[in-house]
Amino acid sequence: MDFEKKLKRLEDIVGLMEKGELALEDSLKLFEEGVKLSRECQKKLVEAEAQVKKLTGFDADGKPLTEPFHAEDAE
């Protein structure tokens, strides 16, 4: 399942649980699924962040110069 589908499923789980109409066993199963999906999404975001680079300029040959992008740098 791709990131967007996992996120959508996580949103659906939250919606179902917020209604408060589920049996305890069903709530626990959904909670466990939600935790698993949340961890998988977080891992994917960390991996994506590690791949993002900031363009800092160009060298004498016109090749881009980059450095790792850190979210705190954007603040």
N, C-alpha and C positions, 0 to 999 in steps of 0.2 A: 504494500500500500504506500503511495507517495505521501509526501509531507502534507499537502493540502487536504487529502482525504483523511489522514490521521487527525489533523486539526479540526476538520468538520465533524468527525466522529466524536472527538473530545467535547466539542460544543454541544452535540446532541446528548451525550451522556450527562453533561452538566444540566441541561434543560430538563431531562427526565428526572434527575435526582432532586432538582429544585422544586418540582411539583409535589414531592413528598407522598406520592401515591403508590410507591413500589413496596413490595414485601422486603423484609430485612435481607433475606438471602439474595434476592435480585439486586438490591442496593449494593451489597457487598461485592457481588460479581462485577457490577458496573464500575464500582469504585476501583477494584483491582485492575480492570481493563483501562480505566482512565489514568491511573498511575503509570501503567506500562506505556500507554500512548504518550503521556506527558514526558516521560524520560526519553523516549525515542525522538520526540520532536525537539527536546532540548539538546540532545546529542547532535541532531542534524543541524541545528542552528549554530552550535559551537563549531562544527566542521565547516559550515559555510563561512562563518566569521574568519576562520583561519585562512580561507582562500581569498578573502577580499584584500586587495592591496591599494595603497594610495599612490597616485601618480605624483612624483616630486619634480619631474623635469625630464630633460632629454640629454643624452651624452653627445659627444662630438660627431658620432655617426648617425645621429637622429633616432637612436633606440631609446625607448622609454626607460626612465629610472623610477623604480618603485620601492616602497617599503611597506611592511605590514601595517594594516589599518587597525587602529584600536578605537573602540566606540567612545572612550573617554576623551580622545583627541577631538572629536566632533562637538563636544559640549562647550 
